[in-house]
Every structure is written in C-alpha cells, then in structure tokens.
Amino acid sequence: MTIRDKIKPFVIVEYETGGTLQLYSVEDYKSELFDSRKSEGFTGSSTEWRMLAELFATEEMPDILDDIQFETETDMFTVYADDCVLLESFAMQFKAALDNDEYIYPLFMRLPPCE
C-alpha cells in the first residue's frame, strides 16, 4: 500500500520547493465527527479542519510547527511545507489520528465552539 492509499482522502502534491497536503470537499470527510458538535455550529468547514490539524500538530508533533503552514480556502484545507518528507510524516500521523475515534473525538471536543 502506497502513502497515497494510506492518507486518502488527503492528497499530497509535490513541487520543486516543497509540497502541499490537501483535502478537497472538506464537509464530506469525517462528517460524523463534525456533526457531533453541530449544535455548537460545527459544519466541517476548512477553518474547522485547520483548527483540528493545528491542535493535533501542537500536541503530537510540536517540533514541526515552525516548518508547516495551515491554510483554508472555501472548500479545501491545505498544509504547506518545504520538506515533503516532513509533510508525509504529518499526513500519516494526522490520518492515523483521524481513523482512531477514541483519540480524535476527545481531541475534537477540546476545540472552542464555532462563532
């Protein structure tokens, strides 16, 4: 199984100067996670994905925080890094966390309510 298979639905795009980790159609993936706090305004937006990814990185991979940037667009969540190996490592660990409901739900519950 390739890294591309392991991190689906995320996609890594490599460039000469680094790469990006992208998630398109943010509302479709892990909708049940975001629905668990729908009454607080969560919808699975790209901004909420950024908040979750930043919290994950802060707690689990603090040594990479200076080397990655999180961005949001209307329907897409993106992580940028100059180092593609670092980006792949983040992608693998973040995806594994998302696949572990016993880990990700408590982490998600610590995000502040949406305004």
C-alpha positions as CSV (number, residue, x, y, z in Angstrom):
1,M,0.0,0.0,0.0
2,T,1.4,3.4,-1.0
3,I,1.4,6.5,1.1
4,R,-1.3,7.9,-1.3
5,D,-3.5,5.0,-0.4
6,K,-2.8,5.3,3.3
7,I,-3.7,9.0,3.5
8,K,-6.9,9.1,1.4
9,P,-8.9,11.3,1.0
10,F,-5.9,13.6,1.6
11,V,-3.7,14.2,-1.4
12,I,0.0,15.2,-1.4
13,V,1.1,17.4,-4.3
14,E,4.9,17.9,-4.6
15,Y,6.6,20.9,-6.0
16,E,10.2,21.9,-6.6
17,T,10.2,24.0,-3.5
18,G,8.1,21.7,-1.2
19,G,4.6,20.3,-1.2
20,T,1.1,20.6,0.0
21,L,-1.3,18.2,1.7
22,Q,-4.8,18.9,0.5
23,L,-8.3,17.8,1.5
24,Y,-11.0,18.7,-1.1
25,S,-14.7,18.8,-0.2
26,V,-14.0,19.2,3.4
27,E,-17.6,18.8,4.5
28,D,-17.7,15.2,3.2
29,Y,-14.9,13.6,5.2
30,K,-15.4,12.7,8.8
31,S,-18.8,14.4,8.7
32,E,-20.0,12.4,11.7
33,L,-17.2,13.9,13.8
34,F,-18.2,17.5,13.0
35,D,-21.9,16.5,13.3
36,S,-21.3,15.5,16.9
37,R,-21.0,19.3,17.6
38,K,-23.4,20.6,15.1
39,S,-25.4,22.3,17.8
40,E,-22.3,24.4,18.5
41,G,-22.1,25.5,14.9
42,F,-19.6,22.9,13.5
43,T,-20.1,22.1,9.9
44,G,-16.7,20.5,8.8
45,S,-15.5,23.7,7.2
46,S,-12.0,24.2,6.1
47,T,-11.4,26.6,9.0
48,E,-12.5,23.9,11.5
49,W,-10.2,21.4,9.7
50,R,-7.3,23.9,10.2
51,M,-8.2,24.2,13.9
52,L,-8.2,20.5,14.4
53,A,-5.0,19.9,12.5
54,E,-3.2,22.7,14.4
55,L,-4.3,21.3,17.7
56,F,-3.1,17.8,16.6
57,A,0.2,19.2,15.5
58,T,0.7,21.3,18.6
59,E,0.1,18.3,20.9
60,E,1.6,15.4,18.9
61,M,4.3,17.0,16.6
62,P,5.3,20.3,18.2
63,D,8.8,20.1,16.7
64,I,7.4,20.6,13.2
65,L,5.2,23.7,13.9
66,D,7.8,26.1,12.6
67,D,8.1,24.1,9.3
68,I,4.5,23.8,8.3
69,Q,1.7,26.3,7.5
70,F,-2.0,25.6,7.6
71,E,-4.3,27.4,5.2
72,T,-8.0,27.3,4.4
73,E,-9.9,28.0,1.2
74,T,-13.6,27.8,0.7
75,D,-13.9,24.1,0.2
76,M,-10.3,23.0,0.7
77,F,-8.0,22.5,3.7
78,T,-4.2,22.7,2.9
79,V,-1.0,22.2,4.7
80,Y,2.2,23.6,3.2
81,A,5.8,22.5,3.9
82,D,9.2,23.0,2.2
83,D,10.1,19.4,3.3
84,C,8.0,16.7,1.6
85,V,9.2,14.0,4.0
86,L,8.0,16.1,6.9
87,L,4.7,16.7,5.1
88,E,4.3,13.0,4.5
89,S,5.0,12.3,8.2
90,F,2.4,14.8,9.3
91,A,-0.1,13.3,6.8
92,M,0.4,9.8,8.0
93,Q,0.2,10.7,11.7
94,F,-2.8,13.0,11.3
95,K,-4.7,10.5,9.2
96,A,-4.0,7.7,11.7
97,A,-5.3,10.0,14.4
98,L,-8.5,10.7,12.4
99,D,-9.0,7.0,11.9
100,N,-8.8,6.4,15.7
101,D,-12.2,7.5,17.1
102,E,-11.0,7.0,20.7
103,Y,-8.3,9.6,20.1
104,I,-9.9,12.1,17.7
105,Y,-13.3,12.6,19.4
106,P,-11.8,13.8,22.7
107,L,-9.3,16.0,20.8
108,F,-12.1,17.5,18.7
109,M,-14.2,18.1,21.8
110,R,-11.4,20.5,23.1
111,L,-11.8,22.9,20.2
112,P,-13.6,26.1,21.1
113,P,-17.3,26.3,19.9
114,C,-17.8,28.0,16.5
115,E,-19.0,31.5,16.5
